[in-house]
Amino acid sequence: MGISSPRPTPTAQSLPGELLCSRRPCPSVRPSPMEGAVTPSLLLALCWALAPPADGQEGLCYEQFGAGRCRELLGEDVPQADCCLNPNYGYRPRAGVPCQPCRQAEWSDWTAWGPCSVSCSEGVQRRSQSCLGQGQCSDGSRKRWEIQACSLKDCCPVMGGWSAWGPWSSCSVTCAKGVRKRIRSCTEPTPICGGSCPGPGTDTQPCDTNQICPTHGNWGSWGQWGPCSATCSPEGAEQKPQQRRWRVCNNPPPSSIPPGRPCSGSTSEDQSCPGLPFCPVDGAWSNWETSSPCAVTCGLGRVTQKRLCNNPAPRHGGKDCLGLNTRSHFCNTKIPCPVDGQWSEWGEWSTCSRPGYTGSISCREIVGQQRRTRECKGRSPDGKRCVGSYIHIRSCYNMYRCKLEGQWSDWSSWGLCVPPCGKNPVKSRKRVCQPTYPKFSMVTQGVAATGPVNVSFWGKPWPQCKPINGNSLEVEEKEPCLNVPPCPEEEEEYGELGGISSGSECVCGGAGSQDS
């Protein structure tokens, strides 16, 4: 609602025909065609009748703003008709004093509604009115408020809760190691209004099928193209020379146990030699260039010379120059160079033991430790130290001299015939008693309790196999070699003598044996 409209209409009896309201005469009061009409002179006279100027000073119309501060308006951007009929305006009797309201107190228009007090669910917002003018408004206060309900969003987010974990799924693979997973649902309770459950809904862990995967064969990379069947092609010939390249099923080769699939496809391919040139011109070397200075600042270096394959350069696919394009000879700065340290080979593993453990860990599922060390050798005082650690520690189970169940291995391949020629050579093959190691955890907590570690068996156990022909560790069988050629005369002589006479020539490839 606007407080300045409708404006009160003064009666004719309350106003004289003409009033002097300043040193200048006011505009004449002109009769209005409509009875009770308001003219600028009438309004200004009404204003000063309510609040006359003091001490003969001019009473000017001002806009009230702030606390008692005024801004002159009459004759500028506010019409005379608004002066003193609008509670926003007032007058100042003289310079330097506060503004005075010239209208009775009235409530201003309502302000716009303020922001909602909450961002979700139901809150409140408010607006206000100010009491403007002289005196008090209806309820005696200078400001009043209205409050109404408001809602920017119907509800607030409520977090949910996870259900119990479901069962683990089967392993993701049928051989070797994979992963399995379990899930849970955000339903206890279900979140509402955009809420969620904290944390993941899926959990995974490694799994081991304890089955060896077959290795299927895969081709290795193609080799380089072989040479063309001709070095140049007669112009206009329809049949082009061919070239071939090969590949091998070794990336990886198929496994035998369990059997893997062999590679499919051909081991070779041919193609026409592309873009055969005219018959070639072979290249030849230029003279050697002047030697360069010694290329090092300490120790021995090399001085190099260069030559170019441009005398002539090869053309039309001709051969490059044979030999090297550089040659060098030593130069000595007579300044020793620093020598960096180099690691020696690792030493032997120590006995598998558990530090601080008073009992025996042999033949038991108790994780121990082994160590091996190496030395940083050959470093000069100003050379670099070896990079890395001098010690290597691994986790182990001690199987030294443990009595384990055993099983006989398959027969080995037949060995070589001994002797390799002549009469009565024999061949042999063996099978050995192999231990069956206990099913200990091969990934478990280590000695230092820093997390899971890989564990390996250490020590030579005593496998217990059912004896064969009285032998419980190794069985050997022999068979005669058939159709063996006779030995040459020199070897027969060697066999008769049983050794090499003085001055005779040593002959390789004599009789011997093969270990399985």
Steps between C-alpha positions, in 0.01 A plus 500: 500500500623853425494741795504811278185396314219589535598847623269694742309780331478828703181706490478848356398649835833400656714699255523877430498621147871581502783436748849644519713192585841651420658822396355421157124477452359148459322417177145621496230267620291433199146362525479144380223382272449216747406599853769415750776463238855536629734753338872547563442826690236335716731210588792726585277722709366193682853383569607827656172541682577174679865595559564872442854629444675618815659840551395622160715236321382319194339164562626271225382150406758224566519123470576323826766236484730356763478638853378858477687576177321684221528555129337798330238391249266790424562637158722203405378142456195498733177677396343748737193277506696233690656731758350460849231255386752211494643386837838443333541878469531778756634851547795667671425830673854626451839385400688272738200348680343154448212438266151518641216281378199697393247217478345278762661161545402226254625151417720469193453235232600145592854412404567200276501161671841410641685170432372171641660406833591144387619341175282190531174395666280780643631833631380858525558832323397849608434850376460834684331842502647821640304774678564828310381848595428700816376315806433128541330243280207283605682260734752749639809337340729631231522169313290187467555162341309227317621139494388223267600140442732417210663192345782496242506118491237260634735293715855487636746218410501209747796259488434128461663197656675197348359151515723211607758385245373235262686172439826496307468431128692222333855571385519706182726243334509121475876472529787693663402801712207738465264701715163445656255757625202558723241777506268674742197721444419848633163393642525495879352755493465621142619863461238758414495838333840461332685340792751216462695238693865573589766269363509248213232247420746245359789317672762287324777262608750280314426131445714207388355205308818298561477392137773561247374675188590356161723723293369536148746554222539843350707610205812697553566808295556460130863494406651737253409451139745273327690603191320537171552235239660771286675824580337694221207449273502530121282786398149387398528149650165359624639248750656678794775345710380356830621534858407298808500546875452252787353487846524250786232380744701604805326803650430289701525142376201280593536316828505121514351453848222609499494495120467837329373576153763528225522811286262517207610618160813474291858535613594706195358746252613628162457830326608663180805714545361853506647775285803322366750759381713509195811294526710639785819701523711394798645766727869567570680671786650848498840572659525502879437836666733664751498346848290657773651597837498256790138470612558443874637703787644209698643158439517351152290634217475462129584726213270433208519548126206498262440432136193531281341258261481753219772411253255422343193475721289188443215550254201299386527256790871448465695357791623725775870521551650202677667554833467765766467870439713578806828379642671591822815464703567547868601828658623535859417805713727367780228603746348210699119469478273425796387137510143430608424206723349182355294243690640152529279196442256418782634259758328180612171518690533457873316228692127563529440610861274729698675772705402499865317166474635251754345184354571324172318612187614201293220303335237735644281771351696774674636775280872560525751722327806453283764750408761534233748781451722651234798735501563830329838444338750698303399854599768763501481771770335745261281245321128450551370257758295201388130567467265280701527289814777258583254262669201303367249347741222256409242298694523122508381168646790279625470155339861391562509124565122490551346163433240565231281273297652444160400383157708360222565731208442399141788331325754742362590496133748235392855617536783470246643165407816419695741448337378683190632234260634152493380200697230479767407866550208558737260783570338579834216698647399586856210587721537664842292522816357853506366652825135602533516829689231578759221740402629793702380853426737643242378856564470582870613734778876544507737502796499881519115510504495767230241327285465195274821367340584222254649192670711227337622159618870466590722208577536151356236271656504121529223378270351161589409295192404135478828317422553361151747217483627605841564859394296775665667813359606427140438222250702450181436262213728424208447360153745409226537737208419338167671536163797696637775556239851379572754745632768645271843345524638781720217466750536121507869545575408746772259249649761223501770715656265645762661843478688745281863426427763771519489732204156385377227749407209556740172390339172657619172313516621180661300268720329660795177510695205735532345602828123520511 
